[in-house]
Amino acid sequence: MKNSQKTLEFKIERMITAAQDEVFDGWLNPRIPGTPWNAAEKLILEAKVDGLFYWLIRGTAHYGRFTNIERPGRIQHTWVSPNTLGEESVVTVTFKRQEEGTLMTLVHSDLPDCEQARGHERGWNYFLGLYLEQFGNGSRQK
């Protein structure tokens, strides 16, 4: 956010027993359950730097612009929805190779400090839990 209001940041991690490039590529694939793109009732997704996305879920629009994509380690995009009070926030997803697979870390920052924005933590935990299941990992949280 560009003003001086207090902001929230959520960090969610999952250890996935799969190769780093597989986890990275899967996160951008709207056919894979657990990605936010898969849950969309309506979707426009252009996963490249300066590419835009729009997705509608339960009648609520979410949209943003990809600002950084470094395969297979990092995806960053802006995020705007009614729950950000129309303010632009930032989602950064990193994928780090580890012995047993890939540590996936999602950080959602610059959220307004309000109850609606706090719902993003629950939403991202839900999506990452479903995504983890696609790799046969159950629900292991780091």
C-alpha positions in Angstrom: 0.0 0.0 0.0 1.2 3.4 -0.8 -0.2 5.2 2.3 1.0 5.0 5.9 -1.7 2.7 7.2 -0.7 -0.4 9.2 -0.6 -3.5 7.0 -0.7 -7.2 7.5 1.5 -10.0 6.1 0.8 -13.7 6.2 3.4 -16.4 5.6 2.4 -20.0 4.9 4.8 -22.9 4.2 4.3 -26.4 2.9 6.9 -29.1 2.3 6.0 -31.0 -0.9 7.7 -34.3 -1.8 8.1 -33.4 -5.5 10.7 -31.8 -7.7 11.0 -28.0 -7.5 10.2 -27.4 -11.2 7.1 -29.7 -10.9 5.8 -27.8 -7.9 6.5 -24.5 -9.6 4.8 -25.4 -12.9 1.9 -27.0 -11.1 1.1 -23.8 -9.2 0.6 -21.9 -12.5 -1.6 -24.7 -14.0 -5.3 -23.9 -13.7 -6.2 -27.6 -14.3 -4.6 -28.7 -11.0 -6.8 -28.6 -7.9 -5.4 -26.5 -5.0 -4.3 -23.6 -7.2 -6.5 -20.6 -6.8 -6.8 -20.6 -10.6 -8.5 -24.1 -10.5 -11.2 -22.9 -8.2 -12.3 -20.0 -10.5 -15.8 -19.8 -11.9 -14.3 -17.5 -14.5 -10.6 -17.1 -15.3 -8.2 -15.0 -17.4 -4.6 -16.0 -16.7 -1.5 -14.7 -18.5 1.3 -16.1 -16.4 4.2 -13.9 -17.5 5.8 -10.7 -16.3 3.3 -7.9 -16.8 0.7 -10.5 -17.6 -2.7 -10.0 -16.0 -5.0 -12.4 -14.1 -8.7 -12.2 -13.2 -10.6 -14.8 -11.4 -14.0 -15.0 -10.0 -14.9 -17.3 -7.1 -18.3 -17.3 -5.3 -19.1 -14.1 -7.2 -16.1 -12.3 -5.9 -13.5 -10.9 -8.3 -9.7 -11.1 -7.7 -7.2 -9.6 -10.1 -3.6 -8.5 -10.4 -0.5 -8.4 -12.5 2.5 -10.7 -12.5 5.6 -8.7 -11.5 8.3 -11.5 -11.3 8.5 -15.0 -12.5 11.8 -16.9 -12.1 11.3 -20.5 -12.9 11.6 -22.7 -10.8 12.1 -20.5 -7.8 9.8 -17.5 -7.5 6.4 -16.1 -8.6 5.3 -12.7 -7.5 2.1 -10.8 -8.4 -0.1 -8.1 -7.2 -3.5 -9.0 -5.7 -6.7 -6.9 -5.5 -10.1 -7.9 -4.3 -12.9 -6.6 -2.2 -11.1 -8.1 0.8 -8.1 -5.9 0.2 -10.6 -2.9 0.2 -9.6 -2.4 -3.4 -5.9 -1.8 -2.4 -3.1 -3.5 -4.2 -1.3 -6.2 -2.1 1.5 -8.5 -3.1 1.7 -12.3 -3.2 5.1 -13.9 -3.4 5.5 -17.7 -3.8 8.9 -19.2 -3.5 10.0 -22.8 -4.3 13.2 -24.0 -2.6 14.7 -27.5 -3.3 15.3 -29.4 -0.1 16.3 -33.0 0.5 12.8 -34.4 0.8 11.4 -32.3 -2.0 10.4 -28.6 -2.3 9.6 -26.1 0.4 6.8 -23.9 -0.9 6.4 -20.6 0.8 3.6 -18.1 0.1 3.8 -14.6 1.6 0.9 -12.2 1.1 2.0 -8.7 2.1 0.7 -5.1 2.1 -2.8 -6.2 3.1 -4.9 -3.6 4.9 -5.2 -4.2 8.7 -8.8 -5.1 8.7 -11.0 -8.2 9.3 -11.7 -8.8 5.6 -8.0 -8.9 4.8 -7.4 -11.4 7.6 -9.5 -13.9 5.7 -6.6 -14.3 3.2 -4.6 -16.3 5.7 -7.5 -18.9 6.0 -8.0 -18.8 2.2 -4.3 -19.4 1.4 -4.0 -22.2 4.0 -7.1 -23.9 2.4 -5.6 -23.6 -1.2 -2.1 -24.8 -0.1 -3.6 -27.7 1.8 -5.5 -28.9 -1.3 -2.4 -28.3 -3.5 -0.2 -30.4 -1.2 -2.7 -33.3 -1.6 -2.1 -33.3 -5.3 1.4 -34.6 -4.6 0.3 -37.3 -2.2 1.6 -35.4 0.8 -1.5 -35.2 3.0 -1.5 -32.0 4.9 2.1 -31.6 6.2 2.7 -28.1 7.4 6.2 -26.7 8.0 
